[in-house]
Amino acid sequence: MGQTIKVEHITPFIDATIKTFALMVYSEAKPGKVGLIASAGARFDVSGIIGLSGKAQGTVALSFPRITALKVCSAFVGARVLALDDIATDAIGELANIIAGAAKGELSRYQIQISLPTVILGDDHELAGPKHIVPMVVPFQCAQGNFNLVVRFKSES
């Protein structure tokens, strides 16, 4: 059985998502109920992923339907984004990076290092990861649409 993430681990990522969307996307991101990710219902079109290392390992991902990603990117860059091009992928990666960096500050006891962002494009893709780290998902709603925050977090302590 995998290690389940603790509330104290996911809360900094939720808070960072809310603050980042307010400051950078000019949108109120409202979190839903935290739950385990169900593979059957966890398919996305665009995902920005940041790796976590140090005294904690895992990933944090922002995953969007295509239309929501385009609207979020448009708000973030201040110009209409119509395709999942370099501008869009850079914007999604940067949002994931900002959120991971902000959460890292709240989790300083784990001496977390964050990787460069990776952006996955592909209709209806599924995020997979190590089986020993149970992924948690937080569904969000904002003016641009719905998206998910997916966190895998395994600490040494």
ABEGO torsion letter per residue (X at the ends): XBBBBBAAAAAAAAAAAAAAAAAAAGBBBBBBBBBBBBAAABBBABBBBBBBBEABBEBBBBBBBAAAAAAAAAAAAGBBBABBBAAAAAAAAAAAAAAAAAAAAAAAAAGBBBBBBBBBBEBGBBBBBBAABBBBBBBBBBAAEBBBBBBBBBBAX
